[in-house]
């Protein structure tokens, strides 16, 4: 089975702060599967590291107040194309991310609080019929 995975979970240093969210439990789960790493934020042209962003009133705003919705939407569409062309059957995503949050995202106040909802890519992938799993649910 081909599984698309948030690249940061695989140890790729593409997180907003230049680090990653390498997840050993996930890496064990993925053994025997073909893995397709994806990072919608970098696909959207955002640099690593980058100013943290959160979803607020349907827009993606970074901590400096800049609207980066266009980059997030562009990256989500490019990631979806990669998932389609790579033949992925399922997608495992990083929790709370404004791109990849599968169940909840940060609330837009940069206070660490979360709200129910999906990141831009997670919502797009789900709308296109993909099975989305939050890494914390493994």
C-alpha positions as CSV (number, residue, x, y, z in Angstrom):
1,X,0.0,0.0,0.0
2,X,1.2,3.5,-0.8
3,X,0.8,5.9,2.2
4,X,1.3,9.6,1.9
5,X,2.8,11.1,5.1
6,X,3.5,14.6,6.4
7,X,7.3,14.8,5.7
8,X,8.1,16.2,9.1
9,X,6.8,13.0,10.7
10,X,9.4,11.1,8.7
11,X,12.2,13.3,10.1
12,X,12.4,15.8,7.2
13,X,13.4,19.2,8.5
14,X,10.5,21.1,6.9
15,X,8.6,22.2,10.0
16,X,8.1,26.0,10.5
17,X,11.0,26.2,12.9
18,X,13.3,24.3,10.7
19,X,13.0,21.1,12.7
20,X,10.8,18.0,12.4
21,X,8.3,15.8,14.2
22,X,10.0,12.4,13.6
23,X,7.7,9.8,15.0
24,X,9.2,6.4,15.7
25,X,5.8,4.7,16.2
26,X,4.8,5.9,12.8
27,X,8.0,4.7,11.2
28,X,7.4,1.2,12.7
29,X,3.8,1.3,11.3
30,X,5.0,2.2,7.8
31,X,7.4,-0.8,7.5
32,X,6.4,-2.8,4.5
33,X,4.5,0.1,2.8
34,X,5.6,2.5,0.1
35,X,5.8,5.9,1.7
36,X,5.2,9.2,-0.1
37,X,6.5,12.2,1.9
38,X,4.6,15.4,1.5
39,X,4.9,18.9,2.9
40,X,2.2,21.2,1.5
41,X,3.7,24.3,3.1
42,X,7.0,23.9,1.3
43,X,5.2,22.9,-1.9
44,X,3.4,26.2,-1.6
45,X,6.7,28.0,-1.8
46,X,7.0,28.8,1.9
47,X,10.6,28.8,3.2
48,X,12.0,26.6,6.0
49,X,12.2,28.0,8.6
50,X,9.2,30.2,8.3
51,X,7.0,32.4,10.6
52,X,4.4,30.2,12.3
53,X,0.9,30.4,10.8
54,X,-2.6,29.6,12.1
55,X,-6.1,29.6,10.6
56,X,-8.3,32.5,11.6
57,X,-11.7,33.2,10.1
58,X,-11.0,31.0,7.1
59,X,-7.7,32.6,6.3
60,X,-4.1,31.5,7.1
61,X,-2.3,34.3,8.9
62,X,1.3,34.2,10.1
63,X,2.4,35.5,13.5
64,X,3.5,38.7,11.9
65,X,0.0,39.3,10.5
66,X,0.8,38.5,6.9
67,X,-1.9,36.6,5.0
68,X,-0.3,33.4,3.6
69,X,-3.6,31.7,2.5
70,X,-2.6,31.7,-1.1
71,X,0.6,29.8,-0.4
72,X,-1.2,27.3,1.8
73,X,-3.9,26.7,-0.8
74,X,-1.4,26.4,-3.6
75,X,0.7,23.9,-1.6
76,X,-2.4,21.9,-0.7
77,X,-3.3,21.5,-4.4
78,X,0.3,20.5,-5.3
79,X,0.3,18.0,-2.4
80,X,-3.0,16.6,-3.6
81,X,-1.5,16.1,-7.1
82,X,1.5,14.4,-5.6
83,X,-0.8,12.1,-3.6
84,X,-2.8,11.3,-6.7
85,X,0.1,10.7,-9.0
86,X,1.9,8.7,-6.4
87,X,-1.0,6.3,-6.0
88,X,-1.5,6.9,-2.3
89,X,-4.4,5.1,-0.7
90,X,-4.3,6.8,2.7
91,X,-2.7,9.9,4.2
92,X,-1.2,10.2,7.7
93,X,-0.9,13.8,8.8
94,X,0.7,15.9,11.6
95,X,-1.7,17.1,14.2
96,X,-2.8,20.7,14.7
97,X,-1.0,22.0,11.6
98,X,-2.7,24.7,9.5
99,X,-2.0,22.5,6.5
100,X,-2.2,19.0,7.8
101,X,-4.4,19.1,10.9
102,X,-6.8,16.2,10.5
103,X,-9.1,16.8,13.5
104,X,-8.1,20.1,15.1
105,X,-6.0,23.1,14.4
106,X,-4.6,26.0,16.4
107,X,-7.2,28.6,16.9
108,X,-5.5,31.6,15.2
109,X,-4.5,33.4,18.5
110,X,-1.0,31.9,18.7
111,X,-1.8,30.9,22.3
112,X,-1.5,27.2,21.9
113,X,-5.3,26.6,22.0
114,X,-6.9,24.3,19.5
115,X,-10.3,24.2,17.9
116,X,-12.1,21.4,16.0
117,X,-11.3,21.7,12.3
118,X,-9.0,20.7,9.5
119,X,-5.9,22.1,8.0
120,X,-6.1,23.4,4.3
121,X,-4.5,20.2,2.8
122,X,-6.3,17.8,5.2
123,X,-9.7,19.3,4.2
124,X,-8.9,19.2,0.4
125,X,-7.7,15.6,0.6
126,X,-10.7,14.5,2.5
127,X,-13.0,16.4,0.0
128,X,-11.3,14.3,-2.7
129,X,-12.1,11.0,-1.0
130,X,-8.9,10.2,0.7
131,X,-8.7,8.5,4.1
132,X,-7.0,10.9,6.5
133,X,-5.4,9.7,9.7
134,X,-4.1,12.0,12.5
135,X,-0.7,10.6,13.6
136,X,-1.8,10.7,17.2
137,X,-4.5,8.2,16.4
138,X,-2.1,5.5,15.3
